[in-house]
Protein backbone atom coordinates (compact mmCIF):
# COMPACT_ATOMS: atom_id res chain seq x y z
CA UNK A 1 0.00 0.00 0.00
CA UNK A 2 1.40 3.41 -0.92
CA UNK A 3 1.89 6.11 1.67
CA UNK A 4 1.42 9.82 1.36
CA UNK A 5 3.57 12.52 2.91
CA UNK A 6 4.81 15.98 1.99
CA UNK A 7 6.26 14.67 -1.31
CA UNK A 8 2.66 14.27 -2.47
CA UNK A 9 2.33 18.05 -2.66
CA UNK A 10 5.07 18.53 -5.27
CA UNK A 11 2.57 19.50 -7.96
CA UNK A 12 0.57 21.90 -5.81
CA UNK A 13 1.97 25.10 -7.41
CA UNK A 14 1.05 23.91 -10.87
CA UNK A 15 -2.32 22.60 -9.72
CA UNK A 16 -3.14 25.95 -8.11
CA UNK A 17 -2.50 27.72 -11.43
CA UNK A 18 -4.53 25.13 -13.36
CA UNK A 19 -7.39 25.31 -10.85
CA UNK A 20 -7.46 29.09 -11.26
CA UNK A 21 -7.42 28.70 -15.04
CA UNK A 22 -10.25 26.16 -14.93
CA UNK A 23 -12.30 28.49 -12.72
CA UNK A 24 -11.88 31.27 -15.28
CA UNK A 25 -12.82 28.93 -18.15
CA UNK A 26 -15.94 27.82 -16.23
CA UNK A 27 -16.93 31.43 -15.45
CA UNK A 28 -16.61 32.29 -19.14
CA UNK A 29 -18.72 29.27 -20.14
CA UNK A 30 -15.85 27.75 -22.13
CA UNK A 31 -15.19 24.55 -20.18
CA UNK A 32 -16.06 22.55 -17.10
CA UNK A 33 -12.90 20.80 -15.92
CA UNK A 34 -12.43 19.70 -12.33
CA UNK A 35 -9.60 18.44 -10.16
CA UNK A 36 -10.11 14.82 -9.15
CA UNK A 37 -9.12 14.35 -5.50
CA UNK A 38 -7.01 11.34 -4.60
CA UNK A 39 -8.77 9.43 -1.82
CA UNK A 40 -6.55 8.97 1.24
CA UNK A 41 -6.93 7.46 4.70
CA UNK A 42 -5.25 9.68 7.32
CA UNK A 43 -3.06 7.85 9.85
CA UNK A 44 -1.14 10.56 11.71
CA UNK A 45 -1.84 14.22 12.41
CA UNK A 46 0.33 17.11 13.57
CA UNK A 47 -1.27 17.90 16.94
CA UNK A 48 -0.39 21.60 16.72
CA UNK A 49 -2.08 22.24 13.39
CA UNK A 50 -4.35 19.21 12.81
CA UNK A 51 -2.56 18.69 9.48
CA UNK A 52 -2.24 15.19 8.09
CA UNK A 53 1.39 14.04 8.34
CA UNK A 54 0.96 10.41 7.24
CA UNK A 55 -1.77 8.77 5.17
CA UNK A 56 -2.35 5.80 2.88
CA UNK A 57 -3.80 6.02 -0.59
CA UNK A 58 -7.12 4.18 -0.62
CA UNK A 59 -6.69 3.26 -4.30
CA UNK A 60 -4.66 4.27 -7.34
CA UNK A 61 -5.70 7.58 -8.79
CA UNK A 62 -6.43 8.03 -12.47
CA UNK A 63 -5.53 11.51 -13.70
CA UNK A 64 -5.61 14.93 -12.06
CA UNK A 65 -8.36 16.54 -14.15
CA UNK A 66 -11.50 15.41 -15.97
CA UNK A 67 -14.15 17.45 -17.68
CA UNK A 68 -15.74 18.66 -20.88
CA UNK A 69 -14.73 21.45 -23.20
CA UNK A 70 -17.54 22.52 -25.53
CA UNK A 71 -18.76 18.95 -25.92
CA UNK A 72 -15.33 17.31 -25.97
CA UNK A 73 -14.56 15.01 -23.03
CA UNK A 74 -11.05 15.68 -21.73
CA UNK A 75 -8.76 14.25 -19.11
CA UNK A 76 -5.24 15.26 -18.25
CA UNK A 77 -2.56 14.97 -15.65
CA UNK A 78 -0.46 17.89 -14.47
CA UNK A 79 3.27 17.31 -14.01
CA UNK A 80 5.95 19.66 -12.72
CA UNK A 81 9.58 19.23 -13.63
CA UNK A 82 12.33 21.16 -11.83
CA UNK A 83 14.83 20.74 -14.70
CA UNK A 84 14.64 20.39 -18.49
CA UNK A 85 14.56 16.56 -18.41
CA UNK A 86 11.29 14.76 -17.64
CA UNK A 87 11.54 11.20 -16.24
CA UNK A 88 8.96 8.87 -17.81
CA UNK A 89 8.65 7.15 -14.43
CA UNK A 90 6.67 10.23 -13.32
CA UNK A 91 3.74 8.96 -15.39
CA UNK A 92 2.40 5.74 -13.90
CA UNK A 93 1.23 2.77 -15.95
CA UNK A 94 -2.31 2.94 -14.52
CA UNK A 95 -2.53 6.60 -15.61
CA UNK A 96 -1.42 5.75 -19.15
CA UNK A 97 -3.95 2.90 -19.32
CA UNK A 98 -6.72 5.22 -18.12
CA UNK A 99 -5.83 7.87 -20.72
CA UNK A 100 -5.73 5.23 -23.49
CA UNK A 101 -9.13 3.87 -22.45
CA UNK A 102 -10.49 7.43 -22.23
CA UNK A 103 -9.44 8.11 -25.81
CA UNK A 104 -11.03 4.84 -26.98
CA UNK A 105 -14.30 6.29 -25.63
CA UNK A 106 -13.90 9.41 -27.77
CA UNK A 107 -12.16 11.67 -25.25
CA UNK A 108 -8.89 13.56 -25.49
CA UNK A 109 -6.08 12.81 -23.03
CA UNK A 110 -2.88 14.75 -22.48
CA UNK A 111 -0.28 15.84 -19.97
CA UNK A 112 0.07 19.45 -18.98
CA UNK A 113 3.77 19.88 -18.18
CA UNK A 114 5.47 22.74 -16.39
CA UNK A 115 9.23 23.01 -16.68
CA UNK A 116 9.85 25.23 -13.68
CA UNK A 117 13.43 26.25 -14.47
CA UNK A 118 12.38 27.71 -17.83
CA UNK A 119 8.85 28.62 -16.66
CA UNK A 120 7.61 26.86 -19.79
CA UNK A 121 4.28 25.03 -20.05
CA UNK A 122 3.71 22.31 -22.60
CA UNK A 123 0.69 20.38 -23.88
CA UNK A 124 1.92 16.81 -24.39
CA UNK A 125 -0.47 14.75 -26.46
CA UNK A 126 -0.90 11.14 -25.39
CA UNK A 127 0.39 9.98 -28.78
CA UNK A 128 3.69 11.84 -28.22
CA UNK A 129 4.01 10.44 -24.69
CA UNK A 130 3.51 6.96 -26.14
CA UNK A 131 6.35 7.56 -28.63
CA UNK A 132 8.70 8.36 -25.73
CA UNK A 133 7.47 5.29 -23.83
CA UNK A 134 8.03 3.08 -26.88
CA UNK A 135 11.58 4.42 -27.18
CA UNK A 136 12.15 3.51 -23.52
CA UNK A 137 10.73 -0.02 -24.02
CA UNK A 138 13.13 -0.48 -26.96
CA UNK A 139 16.07 0.18 -24.64
CA UNK A 140 16.31 3.93 -25.14
CA UNK A 141 16.19 6.83 -22.73
CA UNK A 142 13.97 6.69 -19.66
CA UNK A 143 13.22 10.38 -20.02
CA UNK A 144 12.76 13.11 -22.58
CA UNK A 145 14.14 16.61 -22.72
CA UNK A 146 12.45 19.92 -23.21
CA UNK A 147 14.42 20.32 -26.45
CA UNK A 148 12.73 17.19 -27.86
CA UNK A 149 9.29 18.75 -27.54
CA UNK A 150 7.69 20.61 -30.43
CA UNK A 151 7.45 24.29 -29.39
CA UNK A 152 4.25 24.55 -31.41
CA UNK A 153 2.63 22.74 -28.45
CA UNK A 154 3.95 25.13 -25.80
CA UNK A 155 1.14 26.71 -23.84
CA UNK A 156 0.98 30.49 -23.83
CA UNK A 157 0.68 32.11 -20.44
CA UNK A 158 -0.92 35.37 -19.44
CA UNK A 159 -0.94 37.71 -16.48
CA UNK A 160 2.54 36.84 -15.21
CA UNK A 161 1.84 33.10 -15.25
CA UNK A 162 -1.54 33.25 -13.51
CA UNK A 163 -3.27 31.44 -16.37
CA UNK A 164 -2.23 28.41 -18.40
CA UNK A 165 -4.27 28.84 -21.56
CA UNK A 166 -4.47 25.26 -22.80
CA UNK A 167 -7.79 25.46 -24.67
CA UNK A 168 -6.28 26.66 -27.96
CA UNK A 169 -3.96 23.65 -28.05
CA UNK A 170 -6.82 21.34 -27.08
CA UNK A 171 -8.76 22.71 -30.07
CA UNK A 172 -5.70 22.13 -32.29
CA UNK A 173 -5.43 18.57 -30.95
CA UNK A 174 -9.11 17.91 -31.63
CA UNK A 175 -8.86 19.35 -35.16
CA UNK A 176 -5.89 17.12 -36.01
CA UNK A 177 -7.92 14.05 -35.01
CA UNK A 178 -10.77 14.80 -37.42
Buried (B, 14 or more C-beta within 10 A) or exposed (E): EEEBEEEBEEBEEBBEBBBBBBEBBBEEEEBBBEBBEBEBEEEEEEEEEEEBBEBEBEEEBBBBBBBEBEEBBBBBBBBBBEEBBBEBEBBEEEBBEBBEEBBEEEBBBBBBBBBEEEEBBBBBBBEBBEEBBEBBEEEEEEBBEBEBBEEEBBBEBEEEEEBBBBBEBBEBBBEEEE
